[in-house]
Amino acid sequence: MPEARTVSSEKELQELGAEYLYSDGTTVRKPVNWNSGGISWDKPGVYTVTGEVNQSVYYFPFSVNRADPSFFQW
């Protein structure tokens, strides 16, 4: 994602995501939870916004007292 983007609404900001590049060359977009509380949408200007990538966290081990590796049916 570029360091600077121009958006004019909360909706446009929420549509911006982070693009992950994996070592095998594949990419995936992840949504970002933006901290936009300091933006006055009715006043043009330059604002600095931070955010946190919204991603699932899977703790290891997935299950206790099971063989390794753990397999689960989805």
Sequence and secondary structure as in RCSB ss.txt:
>XXXX:A:sequence
MPEARTVSSEKELQELGAEYLYSDGTTVRKPVNWNSGGISWDKPGVYTVTGEVNQSVYYFPFSVNRADPSFFQW
>XXXX:A:secstr
  S     SHHHHHH EEEEE TTS EEEEEEEEE TT  TTS      EEEE      SSSSSS  SS     
